[in-house]
């Protein structure tokens, strides 16, 4: 069973792309024994105590940001015009509650607007929803109250208002930002699990920012860490609610997902084969995926420096990039166990095969 308290705290933290400060502070607290350091982009770096500084580095990656919004303008009636931070499907946005961090650092609740059907024409009901027709209503009737009473202004970050829960009877978690807060808690658990091991590699945990807006933080972490290999723990979109049982490659309770490709990366074949072999040898439940779209920090990391063999270990998440997601605790466990097992089995011979010196 994963550390549910840790997963809850990190999932619930406020942190849209570019505003990951609260998440970074929480990770620094939870990973205090791994010498956390933060850079100017809010990326957080952690290290195992037994790192020597002269061995090949394996970077454990996860991103801290969640999909959210930014306030673009305030209308005279107090409604807030917003722009997305990360990928949203417009019809998933209306009639939900959100939190806005105001100029005083306080959380202000707001509702995403929706026009009642009583006032919609037939054409409006059938027309696709556009982002520029969705606003946030913070419960005011004027711009003056929005600014002077609630402390709202342009450029403020917005996040879904959701509290993570766990259903013991089904083994499923429900919450926001599982992409990739489950990866963040997973990296901490991997570090904890390896803290007393004798390894052939140094291990650095890198918690990056702004993945949802272009893998930006990982471009910096990979340059700073300069790893020989990278393992990305990612909350990956599940497909078991709309694909057949035989075709689904991201099903809940089917284990950690080992990804061959997506829109950002064709994974290193040798590293993928190594991940599969380790999973099979260790009896770790896993599933494989060949995806045509989407992307992860692996897309930035594998192109860094002179090329870094990178593998993505996915935790399937239903309804990613919406308010609420489901994930199986058993899949979180599988991702953590596979990452630990892979690192333990990185012998000099394996390292030479995967990343030979040139």
C-alpha positions as CSV (number, residue, x, y, z in Angstrom):
1,X,0.0,0.0,0.0
2,X,1.4,3.4,-0.9
3,X,1.7,6.2,1.7
4,X,-1.8,7.5,1.3
5,X,-1.3,10.5,3.6
6,X,1.6,11.6,1.5
7,X,-0.4,11.1,-1.7
8,X,-3.3,13.1,-0.3
9,X,-1.2,16.0,0.8
10,X,0.6,16.4,-2.5
11,X,-2.5,15.9,-4.6
12,X,-4.4,18.5,-2.7
13,X,-1.7,21.1,-2.8
14,X,-2.3,24.2,-4.9
15,X,0.0,24.4,-7.9
16,X,-1.0,25.2,-11.5
17,X,1.8,25.5,-14.0
18,X,4.2,28.4,-13.1
19,X,2.8,28.6,-9.5
20,X,4.2,25.4,-8.0
21,X,5.6,27.1,-4.8
22,X,3.3,25.4,-2.4
23,X,3.9,21.9,-3.9
24,X,7.7,22.6,-3.8
25,X,7.6,23.6,-0.2
26,X,5.6,20.4,0.7
27,X,8.0,18.2,-1.2
28,X,11.0,19.9,0.6
29,X,9.3,19.1,3.9
30,X,8.5,15.4,3.1
31,X,11.9,14.8,1.5
32,X,13.9,16.7,4.1
33,X,16.2,13.7,4.6
34,X,17.3,13.8,0.9
35,X,18.9,17.3,0.9
36,X,16.2,19.1,-1.1
37,X,17.3,22.1,-3.1
38,X,15.2,24.5,-5.2
39,X,16.2,26.5,-8.3
40,X,14.9,29.7,-9.7
41,X,12.1,27.9,-11.6
42,X,10.9,26.2,-8.4
43,X,12.3,22.8,-9.6
44,X,13.2,20.7,-6.6
45,X,16.2,18.4,-6.5
46,X,16.8,15.6,-4.0
47,X,19.7,13.1,-3.5
48,X,20.2,9.7,-1.8
49,X,22.5,10.0,1.2
50,X,24.9,7.4,-0.3
51,X,25.4,9.3,-3.5
52,X,29.2,9.5,-4.2
53,X,29.2,12.1,-6.9
54,X,31.4,10.0,-9.3
55,X,29.0,7.3,-10.4
56,X,26.5,7.4,-13.2
57,X,23.4,9.3,-12.2
58,X,19.8,8.0,-12.5
59,X,17.3,10.8,-12.5
60,X,13.8,10.0,-11.0
61,X,11.5,12.6,-12.6
62,X,8.0,13.7,-11.8
63,X,6.3,17.1,-12.4
64,X,4.7,19.2,-9.7
65,X,2.3,21.3,-11.8
66,X,-1.4,20.7,-12.4
67,X,-3.6,21.9,-15.2
68,X,-5.4,25.2,-14.1
69,X,-6.1,28.7,-15.3
70,X,-4.9,32.3,-15.0
71,X,-7.1,35.3,-14.6
72,X,-6.8,37.4,-17.8
73,X,-9.2,40.2,-17.0
74,X,-12.1,41.3,-14.8
75,X,-15.4,42.4,-16.3
76,X,-17.4,45.3,-14.9
77,X,-19.9,42.8,-13.4
78,X,-17.1,41.0,-11.6
79,X,-16.8,38.0,-13.7
80,X,-13.3,36.8,-14.4
81,X,-12.0,36.0,-17.9
82,X,-9.5,33.1,-17.7
83,X,-7.0,31.5,-20.0
84,X,-5.9,27.8,-19.5
85,X,-2.6,26.6,-18.1
86,X,-2.4,23.2,-19.7
87,X,-4.7,21.2,-21.8
88,X,-8.5,21.3,-21.0
89,X,-11.5,20.1,-23.0
90,X,-13.9,23.0,-22.8
91,X,-17.0,21.1,-22.0
92,X,-15.4,19.7,-18.8
93,X,-14.9,23.2,-17.3
94,X,-18.3,24.7,-16.6
95,X,-20.3,24.3,-13.3
96,X,-17.3,23.3,-11.1
97,X,-15.7,25.0,-8.2
98,X,-12.2,26.5,-8.3
99,X,-9.8,28.2,-6.0
100,X,-8.1,31.4,-6.9
101,X,-5.0,32.5,-4.9
102,X,-5.5,36.2,-4.4
103,X,-3.0,39.1,-4.1
104,X,-2.9,38.4,-0.3
105,X,-2.1,34.7,-0.8
106,X,-5.7,33.7,0.3
107,X,-7.8,31.2,-1.4
108,X,-11.0,32.6,-3.0
109,X,-13.7,30.1,-4.1
110,X,-15.3,30.6,-7.5
111,X,-17.6,28.8,-9.9
112,X,-17.1,28.3,-13.6
113,X,-20.0,29.8,-15.4
114,X,-22.6,28.1,-17.4
115,X,-25.6,29.6,-19.2
116,X,-28.9,28.1,-18.0
117,X,-30.7,26.1,-20.7
118,X,-33.7,28.4,-20.3
119,X,-31.8,31.2,-22.0
120,X,-30.1,29.1,-24.7
121,X,-31.3,29.0,-28.3
122,X,-31.3,25.7,-30.2
123,X,-28.3,26.9,-32.1
124,X,-26.4,27.6,-28.8
125,X,-27.3,24.2,-27.4
126,X,-25.8,22.5,-30.4
127,X,-22.8,24.7,-30.8
128,X,-19.4,23.6,-29.5
129,X,-18.3,25.4,-26.3
130,X,-15.6,27.9,-26.7
131,X,-13.0,28.9,-24.1
132,X,-13.7,32.6,-24.5
133,X,-17.3,32.0,-23.3
134,X,-16.3,30.5,-20.0
135,X,-15.8,32.8,-17.0
136,X,-15.3,32.4,-13.2
137,X,-17.8,33.8,-10.8
138,X,-16.3,34.5,-7.4
139,X,-19.7,35.6,-6.0
140,X,-19.5,39.4,-6.5
141,X,-21.6,41.8,-8.6
142,X,-19.0,44.4,-9.6
143,X,-15.3,44.7,-10.5
144,X,-14.8,46.9,-7.5
145,X,-15.9,44.2,-5.1
146,X,-13.7,41.6,-6.9
147,X,-10.7,43.8,-6.6
148,X,-11.2,45.6,-3.3
149,X,-13.1,43.0,-1.3
150,X,-11.7,39.7,-2.6
151,X,-8.3,40.9,-3.6
152,X,-8.5,39.6,-7.2
153,X,-6.4,40.9,-10.0
154,X,-4.9,39.9,-13.4
155,X,-2.4,37.1,-13.5
156,X,-3.7,35.2,-10.5
157,X,-3.5,31.4,-10.7
158,X,-6.6,29.1,-10.5
159,X,-6.8,25.5,-9.6
160,X,-9.7,23.0,-9.2
161,X,-11.1,22.7,-5.7
162,X,-10.9,19.0,-4.9
163,X,-9.9,16.9,-1.8
164,X,-8.3,13.5,-2.4
165,X,-10.1,10.5,-0.9
166,X,-9.5,6.7,-0.8
167,X,-12.2,4.0,-1.1
168,X,-10.8,1.1,0.8
169,X,-13.5,-1.3,-0.5
170,X,-12.4,-0.7,-4.1
171,X,-8.8,0.2,-3.7
172,X,-9.2,3.4,-5.7
173,X,-8.1,7.0,-5.0
174,X,-10.2,9.9,-6.2
175,X,-8.7,13.4,-6.5
176,X,-7.2,16.1,-8.6
177,X,-3.8,16.5,-10.2
178,X,-2.9,12.8,-10.1
179,X,-1.0,13.8,-13.3
180,X,1.5,14.0,-11.8
181,X,1.2,14.4,-8.1
182,X,1.0,10.6,-7.7
183,X,4.4,10.5,-9.5
184,X,5.8,13.1,-7.0
185,X,4.7,11.0,-4.0
186,X,6.0,8.0,-5.8
187,X,9.5,9.5,-6.3
188,X,9.7,10.2,-2.6
189,X,8.7,6.7,-1.8
190,X,11.3,5.3,-4.2
191,X,14.0,7.4,-2.5
192,X,12.8,6.2,0.9
193,X,12.9,2.6,-0.3
194,X,16.5,2.9,-1.6
195,X,17.9,4.9,1.2
196,X,19.7,1.9,2.8
197,X,20.6,0.1,-0.4
198,X,24.1,-0.4,-1.8
199,X,23.8,0.7,-5.4
200,X,26.0,1.0,-8.5
201,X,24.5,4.4,-9.3
202,X,23.8,7.8,-7.8
203,X,20.1,8.6,-7.6
204,X,18.7,12.1,-7.9
205,X,15.0,12.9,-7.6
206,X,13.9,15.8,-9.8
207,X,10.5,17.4,-9.2
208,X,9.9,19.7,-12.2
209,X,7.7,22.6,-13.0
210,X,5.6,23.6,-16.0
211,X,5.3,20.2,-17.6
212,X,1.7,21.0,-18.7
213,X,2.8,24.0,-20.7
214,X,5.6,22.6,-22.6
215,X,7.9,20.4,-20.5
216,X,9.7,23.5,-19.4
217,X,11.0,22.6,-16.0
218,X,12.4,19.2,-17.2
219,X,14.6,21.1,-19.8
220,X,16.3,22.7,-16.8
221,X,16.4,19.7,-14.4
222,X,18.0,17.4,-17.1
223,X,20.7,20.0,-17.9
224,X,21.5,20.5,-14.2
225,X,21.5,16.8,-13.2
226,X,23.1,15.5,-16.4
227,X,21.9,11.9,-15.8
228,X,23.1,8.8,-17.6
229,X,19.5,7.4,-17.4
230,X,16.1,8.8,-16.5
231,X,13.0,7.2,-15.1
232,X,9.8,9.3,-15.3
233,X,6.9,8.5,-13.0
234,X,3.8,9.9,-14.6
235,X,0.1,9.9,-14.1
236,X,-0.9,8.6,-17.5
237,X,-4.4,8.9,-19.0
238,X,-6.3,5.7,-18.5
239,X,-8.3,4.2,-21.5
240,X,-10.2,1.4,-19.9
241,X,-13.5,3.3,-19.9
242,X,-13.7,3.7,-23.6
243,X,-11.4,1.0,-25.1
244,X,-12.2,-2.7,-25.2
245,X,-10.6,-5.0,-22.6
246,X,-8.3,-6.4,-25.3
247,X,-7.2,-3.0,-26.6
248,X,-6.9,-1.0,-23.4
249,X,-3.3,-0.2,-22.5
250,X,-3.9,2.0,-19.5
251,X,-6.3,0.1,-17.3
252,X,-6.8,0.6,-13.6
253,X,-5.6,-2.3,-11.5
254,X,-3.5,-3.8,-14.4
255,X,-0.3,-2.5,-13.0
256,X,2.4,0.1,-14.0
257,X,2.3,1.2,-17.6
258,X,5.6,0.9,-19.5
259,X,5.4,3.3,-22.5
260,X,7.0,2.6,-25.8
261,X,6.1,5.9,-27.5
262,X,3.9,8.9,-27.4
263,X,3.8,12.3,-29.1
264,X,7.0,13.5,-27.4
265,X,9.3,10.5,-27.4
266,X,10.1,7.1,-28.9
267,X,11.5,5.4,-25.8
268,X,14.9,3.8,-25.8
269,X,14.2,0.1,-26.9
270,X,16.9,-1.3,-24.6
271,X,15.7,0.6,-21.5
272,X,12.1,-0.5,-22.2
273,X,13.2,-4.1,-22.6
274,X,15.1,-3.8,-19.3
275,X,12.0,-2.4,-17.6
276,X,9.9,-5.3,-18.9
277,X,12.5,-7.9,-17.9
278,X,12.8,-6.5,-14.4
279,X,9.0,-6.4,-14.0
280,X,8.7,-10.0,-15.1
281,X,11.6,-11.2,-12.9
282,X,10.1,-9.4,-9.8
283,X,6.5,-10.4,-10.5
284,X,5.4,-6.7,-10.7
285,X,2.1,-6.3,-12.5
286,X,2.6,-4.2,-15.6
287,X,1.1,-3.3,-19.0
288,X,2.7,-1.9,-22.1
289,X,1.5,1.1,-24.2
290,X,2.1,2.5,-27.6
291,X,0.5,5.9,-27.7
292,X,0.0,8.2,-30.6
293,X,-0.6,11.4,-28.7
294,X,0.3,13.1,-25.5
295,X,3.7,13.6,-24.0
296,X,5.7,13.6,-20.8
297,X,8.9,15.1,-19.4
298,X,10.6,12.3,-21.1
299,X,10.2,14.2,-24.3
300,X,12.5,16.9,-23.0
301,X,14.8,14.7,-21.0
302,X,15.8,12.2,-23.6
303,X,17.0,15.0,-25.9
304,X,19.1,16.7,-23.2
305,X,22.9,16.9,-23.2
306,X,24.0,14.2,-25.6
307,X,20.9,12.0,-25.4
308,X,19.6,10.3,-22.3
309,X,18.0,6.8,-22.4
310,X,14.6,7.5,-20.7
311,X,11.6,5.3,-19.8
312,X,8.2,6.4,-18.6
313,X,6.5,4.4,-15.9
314,X,2.8,5.4,-15.9
315,X,0.2,5.2,-13.2
316,X,-3.1,5.0,-15.1
317,X,-5.5,7.9,-14.2
318,X,-9.1,8.0,-15.4
319,X,-10.3,11.4,-16.5
320,X,-6.9,13.1,-16.5
321,X,-7.0,16.9,-17.1
322,X,-10.4,17.3,-15.4
323,X,-11.4,18.1,-11.8
324,X,-11.6,14.5,-10.7
325,X,-9.5,11.4,-11.4
326,X,-9.4,7.8,-10.3
327,X,-6.3,5.8,-9.8
328,X,-5.7,2.4,-8.2
329,X,-3.4,2.2,-5.1
330,X,-2.1,-1.1,-6.5
331,X,-0.9,0.6,-9.7
332,X,0.9,3.3,-7.6
333,X,2.6,0.5,-5.7
334,X,3.6,-1.2,-8.9
335,X,5.2,1.9,-10.3
336,X,7.2,2.5,-7.1
337,X,8.3,-1.2,-6.9
338,X,9.4,-1.3,-10.5
339,X,11.4,1.9,-10.2
340,X,13.2,0.6,-7.1
341,X,13.8,-2.8,-8.7
342,X,15.2,-1.3,-11.9
343,X,17.6,0.9,-10.0
344,X,18.8,-2.0,-7.9
345,X,19.5,-4.0,-11.0
346,X,21.5,-1.4,-12.8
347,X,24.9,-3.2,-12.7
348,X,28.0,-1.8,-14.5
349,X,27.3,-4.3,-17.3
350,X,23.7,-3.1,-17.8
351,X,24.9,0.5,-17.6
352,X,27.5,-0.1,-20.3
353,X,24.9,-1.7,-22.5
354,X,22.3,1.1,-22.1
355,X,24.6,4.1,-22.1
356,X,28.0,3.3,-23.5
357,X,30.7,5.9,-23.4
358,X,31.6,7.4,-26.8
